Amino acid sequence: MARLSALLPFLLLASCASPARPAPLDIVASDLVRERDLAREPGLVKEESPVTESLTESQSQTRGAPPMQEPFPIPPRNAMVWRPGQSLAQGFLGVSYFQDVSIDLDGPGRIDGDEGDLDELPVIGGGGQWKLGGDRIDFGIEGLLSFSGRADAAAFVVGGGGAAVAVNVDLLIFELYGGPFASMFLGEKARVYGAAGPLLQWANYNQSGNGFGEDGSGFGAGYYARTGIEFVLPSRTLIGFGARWSDSSVDLGGNLGDLEIDGLQVLFTVSRGL
């Protein structure tokens, strides 16, 4: 007992000098509580490692989850989408290069306009194409009107013996024409088209000079065929070039016979979807 009582002060000092070491379970528990508190704080998002994300994707594919897909294909920015029932308005400006412009007179002889400059007439007009169907190749109906004319154009009155006398001619022509068309886009930047159909025509003719004064007007009919190519701008407007061939006959009445016109028009076109 005496020895224990003598060692008691030293044991008390040793216990105070060495601090108590916490158990490993307490360390794990405190770390879990800290992680839980951090997860609950606003604005903090737990980031997953790439390995975890890849595992998640592989698990979803294993379970049969469908991959993410676009609901429908999105056309390019400049691609033209022309649906059935929609129309395409077109305006044009150009020049006529007729192969034949002639009038048969009641008496011997005729008026020849293509020997002068009556066969070159400025033309302006416009209309539209209405799509009825088609996927790769569009088809539908078109309708257009145009004005052309010239004042003081040179022509010649050719007599029965072959003698020619120069005259001045004022000619104004109004046309209404239309028919079926076919169109096809070449990629996303261009389209080609072709059309044909009947043509209605009204003409006003006035001739003067060298005692050969005549005038007349009337209606006639004929046919046309045209084609062209257009290029798509970023604004979805189309610009291009076209050509039209036509053949028509107009009864001018009076001392004048029929005005026969056939030949080519060269056009600059501007189109826009409505």
Summary of the structure (lengths in Angstrom):
residues: 274
radius of gyration: 44.6
end to end distance: 115.3
largest distance: 169.1
contacts: 764
relative contact order: 0.15
helix: 17%
strand: 55%
